[in-house]
Amino acid sequence: MGLLWAEARQARAPRAAFKTVASSAFIAVALAADAAATPYGRLILIALVLSWLGDVLLLAHRSAVFLAGLGAFLLAHVVYAGAFAGGPLHGGALLAGAALMFVVGVLVLRAFWPRLKTPYRIAVPAYVVAIGAMCTLAIGAGVGSGAWWLAVAALAFAASDISVARDRFIGHALANKAWGLPLYYAAQLTLAASVARPA
Protein backbone atom coordinates (compact mmCIF):
# COMPACT_ATOMS: atom_id res chain seq x y z
CA MET A 1 0.00 0.00 0.00
CA GLY A 2 2.84 2.38 0.79
CA LEU A 3 4.37 1.83 -2.64
CA LEU A 4 1.05 2.47 -4.40
CA TRP A 5 0.60 5.63 -2.31
CA ALA A 6 4.05 6.84 -3.39
CA GLU A 7 3.24 6.03 -7.02
CA ALA A 8 -0.04 7.94 -6.78
CA ARG A 9 1.72 10.96 -5.28
CA GLN A 10 4.67 10.62 -7.69
CA ALA A 11 6.90 10.98 -4.65
CA ARG A 12 10.29 9.80 -5.86
CA ALA A 13 12.11 9.33 -2.54
CA PRO A 14 9.28 7.43 -0.78
CA ARG A 15 8.75 5.40 -3.96
CA ALA A 16 12.39 4.34 -3.98
CA ALA A 17 12.32 3.53 -0.26
CA PHE A 18 9.07 1.53 -0.37
CA LYS A 19 10.09 -0.38 -3.48
CA THR A 20 13.52 -1.28 -2.12
CA VAL A 21 12.01 -2.52 1.15
CA ALA A 22 9.27 -4.46 -0.64
CA SER A 23 11.75 -6.12 -2.98
CA SER A 24 14.10 -6.92 -0.12
CA ALA A 25 11.20 -8.76 1.54
CA PHE A 26 11.11 -11.54 -1.04
CA ILE A 27 14.83 -12.13 -0.59
CA ALA A 28 14.29 -12.27 3.17
CA VAL A 29 11.52 -14.86 2.71
CA ALA A 30 13.82 -17.07 0.65
CA LEU A 31 16.65 -16.77 3.16
CA ALA A 32 14.29 -17.55 6.04
CA ALA A 33 13.24 -20.69 4.17
CA ASP A 34 16.91 -21.76 3.95
CA ALA A 35 17.17 -21.23 0.18
CA ALA A 36 20.92 -21.85 0.18
CA ALA A 37 20.42 -25.44 1.36
CA THR A 38 19.35 -26.86 -2.02
CA PRO A 39 20.39 -26.36 -5.66
CA TYR A 40 16.82 -25.29 -6.48
CA GLY A 41 16.79 -22.84 -3.59
CA ARG A 42 20.13 -21.34 -4.57
CA LEU A 43 18.93 -20.70 -8.12
CA ILE A 44 15.71 -19.13 -6.88
CA LEU A 45 17.72 -16.93 -4.50
CA ILE A 46 20.00 -15.78 -7.34
CA ALA A 47 16.95 -14.96 -9.47
CA LEU A 48 15.42 -12.99 -6.61
CA VAL A 49 18.61 -10.99 -6.12
CA LEU A 50 18.71 -10.22 -9.86
CA SER A 51 15.06 -9.16 -9.64
CA TRP A 52 15.90 -6.90 -6.69
CA LEU A 53 18.64 -5.31 -8.80
CA GLY A 54 16.19 -4.90 -11.67
CA ASP A 55 13.67 -3.22 -9.39
CA VAL A 56 16.27 -0.73 -8.17
CA LEU A 57 17.44 0.05 -11.71
CA LEU A 58 13.87 0.51 -12.96
CA LEU A 59 13.43 3.31 -10.44
CA ALA A 60 15.42 5.48 -12.85
CA HIS A 61 13.76 7.15 -15.82
CA ARG A 62 16.83 7.23 -18.07
CA SER A 63 16.67 4.81 -20.98
CA ALA A 64 20.15 3.34 -20.43
CA VAL A 65 19.40 2.52 -16.79
CA PHE A 66 15.98 1.11 -17.72
CA LEU A 67 17.69 -1.18 -20.25
CA ALA A 68 20.10 -2.32 -17.54
CA GLY A 69 17.12 -3.14 -15.33
CA LEU A 70 15.54 -5.04 -18.20
CA GLY A 71 18.78 -6.99 -18.54
CA ALA A 72 18.78 -7.86 -14.84
CA PHE A 73 15.25 -9.20 -15.11
CA LEU A 74 16.10 -11.12 -18.28
CA LEU A 75 18.91 -12.86 -16.39
CA ALA A 76 16.52 -13.51 -13.49
CA HIS A 77 14.13 -15.28 -15.86
CA VAL A 78 16.96 -17.39 -17.27
CA VAL A 79 17.95 -18.44 -13.75
CA TYR A 80 14.33 -19.15 -12.80
CA ALA A 81 14.04 -21.29 -15.92
CA GLY A 82 17.14 -23.21 -14.85
CA ALA A 83 15.61 -23.82 -11.43
CA PHE A 84 12.37 -25.18 -12.91
CA ALA A 85 14.23 -27.30 -15.47
CA GLY A 86 15.94 -29.20 -12.66
CA GLY A 87 12.72 -30.78 -11.40
CA PRO A 88 10.27 -33.29 -12.88
CA LEU A 89 8.69 -31.89 -16.04
CA HIS A 90 5.41 -32.90 -17.66
CA GLY A 91 5.88 -33.17 -21.43
CA GLY A 92 2.31 -32.32 -22.37
CA ALA A 93 2.27 -29.34 -20.05
CA LEU A 94 5.54 -28.13 -21.56
CA LEU A 95 4.05 -28.26 -25.05
CA ALA A 96 0.87 -26.51 -23.93
CA GLY A 97 2.90 -23.89 -22.08
CA ALA A 98 5.14 -23.29 -25.08
CA ALA A 99 2.12 -22.84 -27.35
CA LEU A 100 0.45 -20.47 -24.89
CA MET A 101 3.55 -18.35 -24.39
CA PHE A 102 4.24 -18.22 -28.13
CA VAL A 103 0.78 -16.78 -28.75
CA VAL A 104 1.07 -14.36 -25.83
CA GLY A 105 4.55 -13.29 -26.95
CA VAL A 106 3.40 -12.59 -30.50
CA LEU A 107 0.41 -10.57 -29.27
CA VAL A 108 2.53 -8.55 -26.84
CA LEU A 109 5.20 -7.75 -29.43
CA ARG A 110 2.56 -6.86 -31.98
CA ALA A 111 0.91 -4.46 -29.52
CA PHE A 112 4.10 -2.71 -28.42
CA TRP A 113 6.30 -2.90 -31.54
CA PRO A 114 5.20 0.43 -33.13
CA ARG A 115 6.11 2.21 -29.88
CA LEU A 116 9.58 0.68 -29.48
CA LYS A 117 12.67 2.68 -30.40
CA THR A 118 15.76 0.98 -31.83
CA PRO A 119 17.47 -0.31 -28.63
CA TYR A 120 14.20 -1.75 -27.38
CA ARG A 121 13.53 -3.56 -30.66
CA ILE A 122 16.36 -5.88 -29.65
CA ALA A 123 15.94 -5.89 -25.88
CA VAL A 124 12.18 -6.39 -25.69
CA PRO A 125 11.98 -9.45 -28.00
CA ALA A 126 14.89 -11.03 -26.11
CA TYR A 127 13.05 -10.38 -22.86
CA VAL A 128 9.81 -11.84 -24.22
CA VAL A 129 11.66 -15.02 -25.24
CA ALA A 130 13.28 -15.30 -21.80
CA ILE A 131 10.07 -14.87 -19.82
CA GLY A 132 8.23 -17.14 -22.24
CA ALA A 133 10.79 -19.89 -21.64
CA MET A 134 10.58 -19.33 -17.88
CA CYS A 135 6.79 -19.59 -17.90
CA THR A 136 6.87 -22.68 -20.12
CA LEU A 137 9.22 -24.48 -17.76
CA ALA A 138 7.24 -23.31 -14.72
CA ILE A 139 4.09 -24.81 -16.24
CA GLY A 140 5.92 -28.06 -17.02
CA ALA A 141 7.42 -28.18 -13.53
CA GLY A 142 4.17 -27.22 -11.85
CA VAL A 143 2.25 -30.04 -13.50
CA GLY A 144 5.14 -32.51 -13.30
CA SER A 145 5.70 -32.03 -9.59
CA GLY A 146 2.23 -31.03 -8.45
CA ALA A 147 3.61 -27.65 -7.38
CA TRP A 148 0.94 -25.79 -9.36
CA TRP A 149 1.81 -22.53 -7.61
CA LEU A 150 5.00 -22.34 -9.70
CA ALA A 151 2.95 -21.97 -12.89
CA VAL A 152 0.57 -19.48 -11.28
CA ALA A 153 3.46 -17.37 -9.95
CA ALA A 154 5.31 -17.40 -13.28
CA LEU A 155 2.21 -16.36 -15.22
CA ALA A 156 1.46 -13.63 -12.67
CA PHE A 157 5.03 -12.38 -13.09
CA ALA A 158 4.58 -12.29 -16.87
CA ALA A 159 1.28 -10.46 -16.55
CA SER A 160 2.84 -7.88 -14.25
CA ASP A 161 5.48 -7.19 -16.89
CA ILE A 162 2.73 -6.07 -19.25
CA SER A 163 1.84 -3.34 -16.76
CA VAL A 164 5.49 -2.21 -16.73
CA ALA A 165 5.58 -2.15 -20.53
CA ARG A 166 2.32 -0.20 -20.71
CA ASP A 167 3.65 2.33 -18.23
CA ARG A 168 6.93 2.72 -20.10
CA PHE A 169 5.86 2.61 -23.73
CA ILE A 170 2.20 3.69 -23.78
CA GLY A 171 1.83 6.13 -20.92
CA HIS A 172 2.25 6.54 -17.17
CA ALA A 173 -0.93 5.67 -15.31
CA LEU A 174 -1.60 4.66 -11.73
CA ALA A 175 -3.91 1.93 -13.05
CA ASN A 176 -0.86 0.10 -14.42
CA LYS A 177 0.72 0.07 -10.97
CA ALA A 178 -2.53 -0.76 -9.19
CA TRP A 179 -2.77 -4.20 -10.78
CA GLY A 180 0.82 -4.79 -11.84
CA LEU A 181 2.57 -4.32 -8.48
CA PRO A 182 0.33 -6.68 -6.46
CA LEU A 183 0.73 -9.37 -9.13
CA TYR A 184 4.50 -8.90 -9.21
CA TYR A 185 5.05 -9.08 -5.47
CA ALA A 186 2.62 -11.97 -5.02
CA ALA A 187 4.53 -13.86 -7.72
CA GLN A 188 7.95 -13.16 -6.23
CA LEU A 189 6.86 -14.03 -2.69
CA THR A 190 5.35 -17.29 -3.94
CA LEU A 191 8.55 -18.21 -5.76
CA ALA A 192 10.61 -17.24 -2.71
CA ALA A 193 8.45 -19.43 -0.46
CA SER A 194 8.70 -22.34 -2.91
CA VAL A 195 12.26 -23.03 -1.77
CA ALA A 196 10.80 -24.55 1.39
CA ARG A 197 9.22 -27.27 -0.75
CA PRO A 198 11.25 -27.36 -3.96
CA ALA A 199 9.77 -28.56 -7.21
C-alpha atoms as an extended CHARMM CRD file, in Angstrom:
* protein
*
       199  EXT
         1         1  MET       CA              0.0000000000        0.0000000000        0.0000000000  PROA      1               0.0000000000
         2         2  GLY       CA              2.8430000000        2.3780000000        0.7890000000  PROA      2               0.0000000000
         3         3  LEU       CA              4.3670000000        1.8310000000       -2.6400000000  PROA      3               0.0000000000
         4         4  LEU       CA              1.0510000000        2.4740000000       -4.3980000000  PROA      4               0.0000000000
         5         5  TRP       CA              0.5990000000        5.6300000000       -2.3060000000  PROA      5               0.0000000000
         6         6  ALA       CA              4.0490000000        6.8360000000       -3.3860000000  PROA      6               0.0000000000
         7         7  GLU       CA              3.2440000000        6.0270000000       -7.0200000000  PROA      7               0.0000000000
         8         8  ALA       CA             -0.0350000000        7.9450000000       -6.7840000000  PROA      8               0.0000000000
         9         9  ARG       CA              1.7230000000       10.9650000000       -5.2810000000  PROA      9               0.0000000000
        10        10  GLN       CA              4.6700000000       10.6180000000       -7.6890000000  PROA      10              0.0000000000
        11        11  ALA       CA              6.9010000000       10.9770000000       -4.6450000000  PROA      11              0.0000000000
        12        12  ARG       CA             10.2900000000        9.7960000000       -5.8590000000  PROA      12              0.0000000000
        13        13  ALA       CA             12.1100000000        9.3330000000       -2.5410000000  PROA      13              0.0000000000
        14        14  PRO       CA              9.2760000000        7.4330000000       -0.7830000000  PROA      14              0.0000000000
        15        15  ARG       CA              8.7470000000        5.4040000000       -3.9600000000  PROA      15              0.0000000000
        16        16  ALA       CA             12.3940000000        4.3400000000       -3.9820000000  PROA      16              0.0000000000
        17        17  ALA       CA             12.3180000000        3.5280000000       -0.2640000000  PROA      17              0.0000000000
        18        18  PHE       CA              9.0710000000        1.5310000000       -0.3660000000  PROA      18              0.0000000000
        19        19  LYS       CA             10.0930000000       -0.3790000000       -3.4810000000  PROA      19              0.0000000000
        20        20  THR       CA             13.5230000000       -1.2800000000       -2.1170000000  PROA      20              0.0000000000
        21        21  VAL       CA             12.0090000000       -2.5200000000        1.1450000000  PROA      21              0.0000000000
        22        22  ALA       CA              9.2660000000       -4.4630000000       -0.6430000000  PROA      22              0.0000000000
        23        23  SER       CA             11.7500000000       -6.1230000000       -2.9810000000  PROA      23              0.0000000000
        24        24  SER       CA             14.0980000000       -6.9200000000       -0.1160000000  PROA      24              0.0000000000
        25        25  ALA       CA             11.2030000000       -8.7620000000        1.5370000000  PROA      25              0.0000000000
        26        26  PHE       CA             11.1080000000      -11.5380000000       -1.0410000000  PROA      26              0.0000000000
        27        27  ILE       CA             14.8310000000      -12.1340000000       -0.5940000000  PROA      27              0.0000000000
        28        28  ALA       CA             14.2870000000      -12.2660000000        3.1740000000  PROA      28              0.0000000000
        29        29  VAL       CA             11.5240000000      -14.8560000000        2.7140000000  PROA      29              0.0000000000
        30        30  ALA       CA             13.8220000000      -17.0730000000        0.6480000000  PROA      30              0.0000000000
        31        31  LEU       CA             16.6550000000      -16.7650000000        3.1610000000  PROA      31              0.0000000000
        32        32  ALA       CA             14.2920000000      -17.5460000000        6.0430000000  PROA      32              0.0000000000
        33        33  ALA       CA             13.2360000000      -20.6870000000        4.1680000000  PROA      33              0.0000000000
        34        34  ASP       CA             16.9130000000      -21.7570000000        3.9470000000  PROA      34              0.0000000000
        35        35  ALA       CA             17.1720000000      -21.2300000000        0.1850000000  PROA      35              0.0000000000
        36        36  ALA       CA             20.9180000000      -21.8450000000        0.1790000000  PROA      36              0.0000000000
        37        37  ALA       CA             20.4230000000      -25.4420000000        1.3580000000  PROA      37              0.0000000000
        38        38  THR       CA             19.3460000000      -26.8630000000       -2.0190000000  PROA      38              0.0000000000
        39        39  PRO       CA             20.3870000000      -26.3570000000       -5.6630000000  PROA      39              0.0000000000
        40        40  TYR       CA             16.8220000000      -25.2850000000       -6.4820000000  PROA      40              0.0000000000
        41        41  GLY       CA             16.7860000000      -22.8420000000       -3.5880000000  PROA      41              0.0000000000
        42        42  ARG       CA             20.1280000000      -21.3400000000       -4.5720000000  PROA      42              0.0000000000
        43        43  LEU       CA             18.9320000000      -20.6990000000       -8.1240000000  PROA      43              0.0000000000
        44        44  ILE       CA             15.7130000000      -19.1270000000       -6.8820000000  PROA      44              0.0000000000
        45        45  LEU       CA             17.7180000000      -16.9320000000       -4.5040000000  PROA      45              0.0000000000
        46        46  ILE       CA             19.9990000000      -15.7810000000       -7.3390000000  PROA      46              0.0000000000
        47        47  ALA       CA             16.9520000000      -14.9640000000       -9.4690000000  PROA      47              0.0000000000
        48        48  LEU       CA             15.4170000000      -12.9950000000       -6.6060000000  PROA      48              0.0000000000
        49        49  VAL       CA             18.6110000000      -10.9860000000       -6.1210000000  PROA      49              0.0000000000
        50        50  LEU       CA             18.7080000000      -10.2230000000       -9.8570000000  PROA      50              0.0000000000
        51        51  SER       CA             15.0640000000       -9.1610000000       -9.6400000000  PROA      51              0.0000000000
        52        52  TRP       CA             15.9040000000       -6.8970000000       -6.6920000000  PROA      52              0.0000000000
        53        53  LEU       CA             18.6370000000       -5.3060000000       -8.7960000000  PROA      53              0.0000000000
        54        54  GLY       CA             16.1950000000       -4.9030000000      -11.6670000000  PROA      54              0.0000000000
        55        55  ASP       CA             13.6740000000       -3.2190000000       -9.3860000000  PROA      55              0.0000000000
        56        56  VAL       CA             16.2700000000       -0.7280000000       -8.1720000000  PROA      56              0.0000000000
        57        57  LEU       CA             17.4370000000        0.0480000000      -11.7140000000  PROA      57              0.0000000000
        58        58  LEU       CA             13.8740000000        0.5090000000      -12.9630000000  PROA      58              0.0000000000
        59        59  LEU       CA             13.4300000000        3.3140000000      -10.4440000000  PROA      59              0.0000000000
        60        60  ALA       CA             15.4190000000        5.4830000000      -12.8510000000  PROA      60              0.0000000000
        61        61  HSD       CA             13.7620000000        7.1540000000      -15.8190000000  PROA      61              0.0000000000
        62        62  ARG       CA             16.8310000000        7.2260000000      -18.0720000000  PROA      62              0.0000000000
        63        63  SER       CA             16.6690000000        4.8100000000      -20.9830000000  PROA      63              0.0000000000
        64        64  ALA       CA             20.1490000000        3.3370000000      -20.4300000000  PROA      64              0.0000000000
        65        65  VAL       CA             19.4000000000        2.5160000000      -16.7890000000  PROA      65              0.0000000000
        66        66  PHE       CA             15.9840000000        1.1100000000      -17.7170000000  PROA      66              0.0000000000
        67        67  LEU       CA             17.6930000000       -1.1770000000      -20.2520000000  PROA      67              0.0000000000
        68        68  ALA       CA             20.1040000000       -2.3240000000      -17.5420000000  PROA      68              0.0000000000
        69        69  GLY       CA             17.1160000000       -3.1410000000      -15.3330000000  PROA      69              0.0000000000
        70        70  LEU       CA             15.5350000000       -5.0420000000      -18.1950000000  PROA      70              0.0000000000
        71        71  GLY       CA             18.7850000000       -6.9880000000      -18.5430000000  PROA      71              0.0000000000
        72        72  ALA       CA             18.7840000000       -7.8640000000      -14.8420000000  PROA      72              0.0000000000
        73        73  PHE       CA             15.2460000000       -9.2030000000      -15.1050000000  PROA      73              0.0000000000
        74        74  LEU       CA             16.1050000000      -11.1240000000      -18.2770000000  PROA      74              0.0000000000
        75        75  LEU       CA             18.9090000000      -12.8640000000      -16.3850000000  PROA      75              0.0000000000
        76        76  ALA       CA             16.5240000000      -13.5130000000      -13.4890000000  PROA      76              0.0000000000
        77        77  HSD       CA             14.1270000000      -15.2840000000      -15.8560000000  PROA      77              0.0000000000
        78        78  VAL       CA             16.9640000000      -17.3850000000      -17.2720000000  PROA      78              0.0000000000
        79        79  VAL       CA             17.9540000000      -18.4440000000      -13.7510000000  PROA      79              0.0000000000
        80        80  TYR       CA             14.3320000000      -19.1490000000      -12.7990000000  PROA      80              0.0000000000
        81        81  ALA       CA             14.0430000000      -21.2900000000      -15.9240000000  PROA      81              0.0000000000
        82        82  GLY       CA             17.1370000000      -23.2120000000      -14.8530000000  PROA      82              0.0000000000
        83        83  ALA       CA             15.6100000000      -23.8240000000      -11.4270000000  PROA      83              0.0000000000
        84        84  PHE       CA             12.3750000000      -25.1760000000      -12.9140000000  PROA      84              0.0000000000
        85        85  ALA       CA             14.2270000000      -27.3040000000      -15.4700000000  PROA      85              0.0000000000
        86        86  GLY       CA             15.9360000000      -29.2050000000      -12.6550000000  PROA      86              0.0000000000
        87        87  GLY       CA             12.7160000000      -30.7830000000      -11.4000000000  PROA      87              0.0000000000
        88        88  PRO       CA             10.2680000000      -33.2850000000      -12.8820000000  PROA      88              0.0000000000
        89        89  LEU       CA              8.6850000000      -31.8870000000      -16.0440000000  PROA      89              0.0000000000
        90        90  HSD       CA              5.4080000000      -32.9040000000      -17.6590000000  PROA      90              0.0000000000
        91        91  GLY       CA              5.8760000000      -33.1670000000      -21.4320000000  PROA      91              0.0000000000
        92        92  GLY       CA              2.3060000000      -32.3240000000      -22.3660000000  PROA      92              0.0000000000
        93        93  ALA       CA              2.2670000000      -29.3360000000      -20.0470000000  PROA      93              0.0000000000
        94        94  LEU       CA              5.5360000000      -28.1270000000      -21.5600000000  PROA      94              0.0000000000
        95        95  LEU       CA              4.0470000000      -28.2570000000      -25.0540000000  PROA      95              0.0000000000
        96        96  ALA       CA              0.8730000000      -26.5060000000      -23.9330000000  PROA      96              0.0000000000
        97        97  GLY       CA              2.8970000000      -23.8870000000      -22.0760000000  PROA      97              0.0000000000
        98        98  ALA       CA              5.1440000000      -23.2880000000      -25.0780000000  PROA      98              0.0000000000
        99        99  ALA       CA              2.1180000000      -22.8360000000      -27.3510000000  PROA      99              0.0000000000
       100       100  LEU       CA              0.4530000000      -20.4700000000      -24.8870000000  PROA      100             0.0000000000
       101       101  MET       CA              3.5520000000      -18.3520000000      -24.3880000000  PROA      101             0.0000000000
       102       102  PHE       CA              4.2400000000      -18.2190000000      -28.1330000000  PROA      102             0.0000000000
       103       103  VAL       CA              0.7770000000      -16.7810000000      -28.7530000000  PROA      103             0.0000000000
       104       104  VAL       CA              1.0720000000      -14.3570000000      -25.8340000000  PROA      104             0.0000000000
       105       105  GLY       CA              4.5500000000      -13.2860000000      -26.9460000000  PROA      105             0.0000000000
       106       106  VAL       CA              3.4010000000      -12.5860000000      -30.5020000000  PROA      106             0.0000000000
       107       107  LEU       CA              0.4150000000      -10.5720000000      -29.2750000000  PROA      107             0.0000000000
       108       108  VAL       CA              2.5330000000       -8.5510000000      -26.8440000000  PROA      108             0.0000000000
       109       109  LEU       CA              5.2010000000       -7.7520000000      -29.4350000000  PROA      109             0.0000000000
       110       110  ARG       CA              2.5570000000       -6.8600000000      -31.9780000000  PROA      110             0.0000000000
       111       111  ALA       CA              0.9150000000       -4.4620000000      -29.5190000000  PROA      111             0.0000000000
       112       112  PHE       CA              4.0970000000       -2.7130000000      -28.4230000000  PROA      112             0.0000000000
       113       113  TRP       CA              6.2950000000       -2.8980000000      -31.5380000000  PROA      113             0.0000000000
       114       114  PRO       CA              5.2020000000        0.4250000000      -33.1250000000  PROA      114             0.0000000000
       115       115  ARG       CA              6.1110000000        2.2090000000      -29.8810000000  PROA      115             0.0000000000
       116       116  LEU       CA              9.5820000000        0.6810000000      -29.4770000000  PROA      116             0.0000000000
       117       117  LYS       CA             12.6660000000        2.6780000000      -30.3990000000  PROA      117             0.0000000000
       118       118  THR       CA             15.7600000000        0.9810000000      -31.8270000000  PROA      118             0.0000000000
       119       119  PRO       CA             17.4660000000       -0.3070000000      -28.6320000000  PROA      119             0.0000000000
       120       120  TYR       CA             14.1950000000       -1.7490000000      -27.3840000000  PROA      120             0.0000000000
       121       121  ARG       CA             13.5340000000       -3.5590000000      -30.6630000000  PROA      121             0.0000000000
       122       122  ILE       CA             16.3630000000       -5.8760000000      -29.6460000000  PROA      122             0.0000000000
       123       123  ALA       CA             15.9400000000       -5.8880000000      -25.8750000000  PROA      123             0.0000000000
       124       124  VAL       CA             12.1750000000       -6.3920000000      -25.6850000000  PROA      124             0.0000000000
       125       125  PRO       CA             11.9780000000       -9.4470000000      -28.0050000000  PROA      125             0.0000000000
       126       126  ALA       CA             14.8890000000      -11.0300000000      -26.1120000000  PROA      126             0.0000000000
       127       127  TYR       CA             13.0530000000      -10.3840000000      -22.8600000000  PROA      127             0.0000000000
       128       128  VAL       CA              9.8090000000      -11.8440000000      -24.2150000000  PROA      128             0.0000000000
       129       129  VAL       CA             11.6610000000      -15.0150000000      -25.2400000000  PROA      129             0.0000000000
       130       130  ALA       CA             13.2790000000      -15.3030000000      -21.7960000000  PROA      130             0.0000000000
       131       131  ILE       CA             10.0710000000      -14.8670000000      -19.8210000000  PROA      131             0.0000000000
       132       132  GLY       CA              8.2340000000      -17.1400000000      -22.2410000000  PROA      132             0.0000000000
       133       133  ALA       CA             10.7870000000      -19.8860000000      -21.6360000000  PROA      133             0.0000000000
       134       134  MET       CA             10.5800000000      -19.3330000000      -17.8830000000  PROA      134             0.0000000000
       135       135  CYS       CA              6.7870000000      -19.5910000000      -17.8960000000  PROA      135             0.0000000000
       136       136  THR       CA              6.8660000000      -22.6800000000      -20.1200000000  PROA      136             0.0000000000
       137       137  LEU       CA              9.2240000000      -24.4760000000      -17.7570000000  PROA      137             0.0000000000
       138       138  ALA       CA              7.2380000000      -23.3110000000      -14.7180000000  PROA      138             0.0000000000
       139       139  ILE       CA              4.0890000000      -24.8100000000      -16.2390000000  PROA      139             0.0000000000
       140       140  GLY       CA              5.9150000000      -28.0590000000      -17.0160000000  PROA      140             0.0000000000
       141       141  ALA       CA              7.4180000000      -28.1840000000      -13.5290000000  PROA      141             0.0000000000
       142       142  GLY       CA              4.1660000000      -27.2220000000      -11.8510000000  PROA      142             0.0000000000
       143       143  VAL       CA              2.2490000000      -30.0390000000      -13.5050000000  PROA      143             0.0000000000
       144       144  GLY       CA              5.1370000000      -32.5090000000      -13.3010000000  PROA      144             0.0000000000
       145       145  SER       CA              5.7040000000      -32.0290000000       -9.5860000000  PROA      145             0.0000000000
       146       146  GLY       CA              2.2340000000      -31.0320000000       -8.4500000000  PROA      146             0.0000000000
       147       147  ALA       CA              3.6050000000      -27.6490000000       -7.3850000000  PROA      147             0.0000000000
       148       148  TRP       CA              0.9370000000      -25.7900000000       -9.3590000000  PROA      148             0.0000000000
       149       149  TRP       CA              1.8110000000      -22.5310000000       -7.6090000000  PROA      149             0.0000000000
       150       150  LEU       CA              4.9950000000      -22.3390000000       -9.6980000000  PROA      150             0.0000000000
       151       151  ALA       CA              2.9500000000      -21.9700000000      -12.8870000000  PROA      151             0.0000000000
       152       152  VAL       CA              0.5740000000      -19.4790000000      -11.2770000000  PROA      152             0.0000000000
       153       153  ALA       CA              3.4570000000      -17.3700000000       -9.9540000000  PROA      153             0.0000000000
       154       154  ALA       CA              5.3120000000      -17.3980000000      -13.2780000000  PROA      154             0.0000000000
       155       155  LEU       CA              2.2110000000      -16.3610000000      -15.2220000000  PROA      155             0.0000000000
       156       156  ALA       CA              1.4580000000      -13.6320000000      -12.6700000000  PROA      156             0.0000000000
       157       157  PHE       CA              5.0280000000      -12.3780000000      -13.0950000000  PROA      157             0.0000000000
       158       158  ALA       CA              4.5820000000      -12.2940000000      -16.8750000000  PROA      158             0.0000000000
       159       159  ALA       CA              1.2760000000      -10.4560000000      -16.5510000000  PROA      159             0.0000000000
       160       160  SER       CA              2.8440000000       -7.8760000000      -14.2460000000  PROA      160             0.0000000000
       161       161  ASP       CA              5.4800000000       -7.1930000000      -16.8950000000  PROA      161             0.0000000000
       162       162  ILE       CA              2.7290000000       -6.0710000000      -19.2520000000  PROA      162             0.0000000000
       163       163  SER       CA              1.8400000000       -3.3360000000      -16.7640000000  PROA      163             0.0000000000
       164       164  VAL       CA              5.4870000000       -2.2120000000      -16.7260000000  PROA      164             0.0000000000
       165       165  ALA       CA              5.5790000000       -2.1550000000      -20.5300000000  PROA      165             0.0000000000
       166       166  ARG       CA              2.3200000000       -0.2030000000      -20.7120000000  PROA      166             0.0000000000
       167       167  ASP       CA              3.6550000000        2.3300000000      -18.2280000000  PROA      167             0.0000000000
       168       168  ARG       CA              6.9280000000        2.7180000000      -20.0960000000  PROA      168             0.0000000000
       169       169  PHE       CA              5.8560000000        2.6070000000      -23.7280000000  PROA      169             0.0000000000
       170       170  ILE       CA              2.1950000000        3.6890000000      -23.7810000000  PROA      170             0.0000000000
       171       171  GLY       CA              1.8280000000        6.1300000000      -20.9150000000  PROA      171             0.0000000000
       172       172  HSD       CA              2.2530000000        6.5360000000      -17.1710000000  PROA      172             0.0000000000
       173       173  ALA       CA             -0.9270000000        5.6720000000      -15.3070000000  PROA      173             0.0000000000
       174       174  LEU       CA             -1.6050000000        4.6560000000      -11.7260000000  PROA      174             0.0000000000
       175       175  ALA       CA             -3.9090000000        1.9320000000      -13.0470000000  PROA      175             0.0000000000
       176       176  ASN       CA             -0.8580000000        0.1050000000      -14.4230000000  PROA      176             0.0000000000
       177       177  LYS       CA              0.7160000000        0.0680000000      -10.9750000000  PROA      177             0.0000000000
       178       178  ALA       CA             -2.5350000000       -0.7590000000       -9.1910000000  PROA      178             0.0000000000
       179       179  TRP       CA             -2.7750000000       -4.2030000000      -10.7800000000  PROA      179             0.0000000000
       180       180  GLY       CA              0.8220000000       -4.7910000000      -11.8350000000  PROA      180             0.0000000000
       181       181  LEU       CA              2.5660000000       -4.3150000000       -8.4850000000  PROA      181             0.0000000000
       182       182  PRO       CA              0.3310000000       -6.6780000000       -6.4570000000  PROA      182             0.0000000000
       183       183  LEU       CA              0.7320000000       -9.3680000000       -9.1260000000  PROA      183             0.0000000000
       184       184  TYR       CA              4.4980000000       -8.9010000000       -9.2070000000  PROA      184             0.0000000000
       185       185  TYR       CA              5.0500000000       -9.0810000000       -5.4660000000  PROA      185             0.0000000000
       186       186  ALA       CA              2.6200000000      -11.9660000000       -5.0250000000  PROA      186             0.0000000000
       187       187  ALA       CA              4.5310000000      -13.8560000000       -7.7180000000  PROA      187             0.0000000000
       188       188  GLN       CA              7.9510000000      -13.1610000000       -6.2300000000  PROA      188             0.0000000000
       189       189  LEU       CA              6.8650000000      -14.0260000000       -2.6950000000  PROA      189             0.0000000000
       190       190  THR       CA              5.3510000000      -17.2860000000       -3.9440000000  PROA      190             0.0000000000
       191       191  LEU       CA              8.5500000000      -18.2120000000       -5.7600000000  PROA      191             0.0000000000
       192       192  ALA       CA             10.6080000000      -17.2440000000       -2.7090000000  PROA      192             0.0000000000
       193       193  ALA       CA              8.4500000000      -19.4290000000       -0.4630000000  PROA      193             0.0000000000
       194       194  SER       CA              8.6960000000      -22.3350000000       -2.9100000000  PROA      194             0.0000000000
       195       195  VAL       CA             12.2580000000      -23.0260000000       -1.7680000000  PROA      195             0.0000000000
       196       196  ALA       CA             10.7980000000      -24.5480000000        1.3870000000  PROA      196             0.0000000000
       197       197  ARG       CA              9.2170000000      -27.2660000000       -0.7520000000  PROA      197             0.0000000000
       198       198  PRO       CA             11.2540000000      -27.3560000000       -3.9560000000  PROA      198             0.0000000000
       199       199  ALA       CA              9.7680000000      -28.5630000000       -7.2080000000  PROA      199             0.0000000000
